Amino acid sequence: MPAPQGRYVVAKRRGDLVFTAGMTPRRAGALILEGPVRSGEPLERYRPALILACSNALDAIRSLAMPGESVREIMSMTVFIAGDGEFRAHSQLADYASEYLYQQLGDGGTCTRAAVGVNTLPSGAPVELQLVGAIC
């Protein structure tokens, strides 16, 4: 379960909806990849970072399920990508997270999505991901 990097919670539940904080690709509190997404690099280089950030967010949602409940579907995903000035493949990079959610939840993992290019992200992370999920 990812730990907050400040004064906030990693997920908050209201009814059957769970909203996650932005998740960066951290394992045991450390980023697995730092720096901007570079336009000259193969997208595959960033795949593990997207999957880990998405996995962290999905784990945060699952942590708020009561006994007998499970994640029914992901309603929305926002992927923030700190790319260099020439990077233009935001949607293709976000596809790695979309595919991961589909593998985990089937059709329930297919959600609305925004892929947003930003200048920087916390601690120099290349990507950050936020989910809204439904539990039943």
VOPAGU-2260 file (C-alpha; in pm, 1 decimal, decimal comma):
REM VOPAGU-2260
SITE   aa  ch    i         X         Y         Z
SITE  MET   A    0       0,0       0,0       0,0
SITE  PRO   A    1     153,0     335,0     -97,8
SITE  ALA   A    2     221,2     581,3     181,6
SITE  PRO   A    3     121,3     947,9     154,2
SITE  GLN   A    4     408,0    1183,1      76,2
SITE  GLY   A    5     241,7    1464,6     273,5
SITE  ARG   A    6     -66,4    1552,2     478,1
SITE  TYR   A    7    -336,0    1369,3     283,1
SITE  VAL   A    8    -487,2    1023,5     249,8
SITE  VAL   A    9    -415,5     791,3     -42,6
SITE  ALA   A   10    -786,2     724,2    -102,0
SITE  LYS   A   11   -1123,0     844,5      22,6
SITE  ARG   A   12   -1455,6     666,0      -4,0
SITE  ARG   A   13   -1803,3     816,6     -37,2
SITE  GLY   A   14   -2078,2     558,9     -80,3
SITE  ASP   A   15   -1958,5     310,9    -340,5
SITE  LEU   A   16   -1710,2     553,0    -499,3
SITE  VAL   A   17   -1342,6     573,8    -406,5
SITE  PHE   A   18   -1122,0     864,2    -515,2
SITE  THR   A   19    -746,5     813,0    -504,5
SITE  ALA   A   20    -472,9    1065,0    -458,1
SITE  GLY   A   21    -224,9    1100,4    -740,5
SITE  MET   A   22       3,4     797,3    -743,7
SITE  THR   A   23     357,8     806,5    -870,4
SITE  PRO   A   24     559,6     495,1    -956,9
SITE  ARG   A   25     689,5     421,5    -606,1
SITE  ARG   A   26     788,1      88,1    -461,1
SITE  ALA   A   27     865,7      86,5     -87,4
SITE  GLY   A   28     854,8     467,6     -94,3
SITE  ALA   A   29    1113,8     510,6    -370,7
SITE  LEU   A   30    1052,5     609,5    -732,3
SITE  ILE   A   31    1148,5     334,1    -975,4
SITE  LEU   A   32    1209,8     593,2   -1249,5
SITE  GLU   A   33    1283,9     964,2   -1234,7
SITE  GLY   A   34    1302,0    1251,0   -1477,7
SITE  PRO   A   35    1090,1    1361,2   -1769,6
SITE  VAL   A   36     951,3    1132,8   -2036,2
SITE  ARG   A   37    1182,6    1190,2   -2331,0
SITE  SER   A   38    1047,4    1206,3   -2683,3
SITE  GLY   A   39    1346,8    1015,8   -2822,2
SITE  GLU   A   40    1306,6     718,0   -2588,9
SITE  PRO   A   41    1093,7     412,5   -2672,1
SITE  LEU   A   42     759,7     429,2   -2490,2
SITE  GLU   A   43     820,4      78,3   -2354,1
SITE  ARG   A   44    1085,2     227,1   -2121,5
SITE  TYR   A   45     805,7     398,0   -1925,7
SITE  ARG   A   46     565,1     102,4   -1918,3
SITE  PRO   A   47     677,9     -29,4   -1574,6
SITE  ALA   A   48     632,0     318,0   -1423,5
SITE  LEU   A   49     275,9     348,4   -1557,4
SITE  ILE   A   50     182,3       0,4   -1441,0
SITE  LEU   A   51     326,4      54,3   -1092,6
SITE  ALA   A   52     148,8     389,6   -1050,1
SITE  CYS   A   53    -176,5     228,3   -1166,9
SITE  SER   A   54    -126,2     -73,0    -940,9
SITE  ASN   A   55     -65,1     158,4    -644,6
SITE  ALA   A   56    -391,2     344,7    -718,4
SITE  LEU   A   57    -588,2      20,8    -759,7
SITE  ASP   A   58    -443,3    -108,8    -430,7
SITE  ALA   A   59    -554,5     213,5    -261,0
SITE  ILE   A   60    -910,2     156,7    -386,1
SITE  ARG   A   61    -906,9    -207,5    -278,2
SITE  SER   A   62    -786,9    -108,5      68,9
SITE  LEU   A   63   -1122,0      63,9     133,5
SITE  ALA   A   64   -1337,6    -235,5      38,1
SITE  MET   A   65   -1521,0    -395,7     326,8
SITE  PRO   A   66   -1523,4    -775,6     371,4
SITE  GLY   A   67   -1724,0    -929,6      87,5
SITE  GLU   A   68   -1683,2    -623,2    -137,0
SITE  SER   A   69   -1462,3    -584,1    -441,3
SITE  VAL   A   70   -1376,1    -324,9    -700,5
SITE  ARG   A   71   -1660,3    -336,3    -952,8
SITE  GLU   A   72   -1526,7     -87,8   -1203,5
SITE  ILE   A   73   -1302,6     208,8   -1262,1
SITE  MET   A   74   -1505,1     514,3   -1351,4
SITE  SER   A   75   -1227,8     755,9   -1446,7
SITE  MET   A   76    -851,0     776,1   -1479,9
SITE  THR   A   77    -630,2    1082,1   -1512,3
SITE  VAL   A   78    -270,1    1029,4   -1620,0
SITE  PHE   A   79     -24,6    1316,4   -1578,2
SITE  ILE   A   80     291,9    1290,6   -1786,3
SITE  ALA   A   81     597,3    1510,1   -1732,0
SITE  GLY   A   82     735,0    1505,9   -2083,0
SITE  ASP   A   83    1014,2    1698,7   -2242,4
SITE  GLY   A   84     903,5    1982,2   -2469,7
SITE  GLU   A   85     887,1    1754,6   -2774,8
SITE  PHE   A   86     689,7    1465,3   -2624,0
SITE  ARG   A   87     353,6    1412,4   -2798,5
SITE  ALA   A   88     255,0    1049,3   -2726,9
SITE  HIS   A   89      57,6    1110,0   -2406,5
SITE  SER   A   90    -236,7     889,1   -2507,1
SITE  GLN   A   91     -14,2     601,6   -2616,1
SITE  LEU   A   92     169,7     611,5   -2284,7
SITE  ALA   A   93    -159,9     619,1   -2090,6
SITE  ASP   A   94    -264,7     308,4   -2286,0
SITE  TYR   A   95     -27,8     102,7   -2066,7
SITE  ALA   A   96    -236,5     190,4   -1760,0
SITE  SER   A   97    -562,8     130,2   -1947,4
SITE  GLU   A   98    -443,3    -214,0   -2053,3
SITE  TYR   A   99    -336,0    -296,2   -1697,7
SITE  LEU   A  100    -681,9    -205,6   -1562,9
SITE  TYR   A  101    -845,6    -420,2   -1830,6
SITE  GLN   A  102    -622,4    -714,6   -1737,0
SITE  GLN   A  103    -714,1    -673,0   -1370,0
SITE  LEU   A  104   -1088,2    -601,3   -1399,6
SITE  GLY   A  105   -1198,5    -698,6   -1750,6
SITE  ASP   A  106   -1462,0    -464,1   -1890,7
SITE  GLY   A  107   -1486,7    -302,9   -1546,4
SITE  GLY   A  108   -1137,5    -165,6   -1605,2
SITE  THR   A  109   -1242,7      25,9   -1916,7
SITE  CYS   A  110   -1304,2     383,2   -1804,0
SITE  THR   A  111   -1305,7     744,4   -1909,7
SITE  ARG   A  112    -955,2     884,9   -1930,0
SITE  ALA   A  113    -755,4    1201,4   -1960,2
SITE  ALA   A  114    -384,3    1207,2   -2046,2
SITE  VAL   A  115    -236,2    1542,0   -1946,8
SITE  GLY   A  116     109,2    1676,2   -2024,9
SITE  VAL   A  117     273,3    1874,1   -1744,6
SITE  ASN   A  118     607,9    2042,7   -1691,5
SITE  THR   A  119     706,3    1859,9   -1369,9
SITE  LEU   A  120     565,7    1614,9   -1113,9
SITE  PRO   A  121     644,1    1558,7    -743,4
SITE  SER   A  122     994,5    1432,3    -666,2
SITE  GLY   A  123    1078,8    1431,9   -1037,5
SITE  ALA   A  124     839,3    1146,6   -1119,4
SITE  PRO   A  125     781,4    1092,9   -1492,6
SITE  VAL   A  126     412,4    1002,0   -1444,5
SITE  GLU   A  127     133,6    1035,0   -1188,9
SITE  LEU   A  128    -202,3     861,9   -1201,6
SITE  GLN   A  129    -536,6     917,0   -1025,1
SITE  LEU   A  130    -840,0     685,3   -1028,8
SITE  VAL   A  131   -1205,5     697,3    -934,1
SITE  GLY   A  132   -1337,5     347,8    -869,4
SITE  ALA   A  133   -1667,3     186,3    -768,2
SITE  ILE   A  134   -1683,4     -80,5    -498,5
SITE  CYS   A  135   -1973,4    -318,4    -434,2
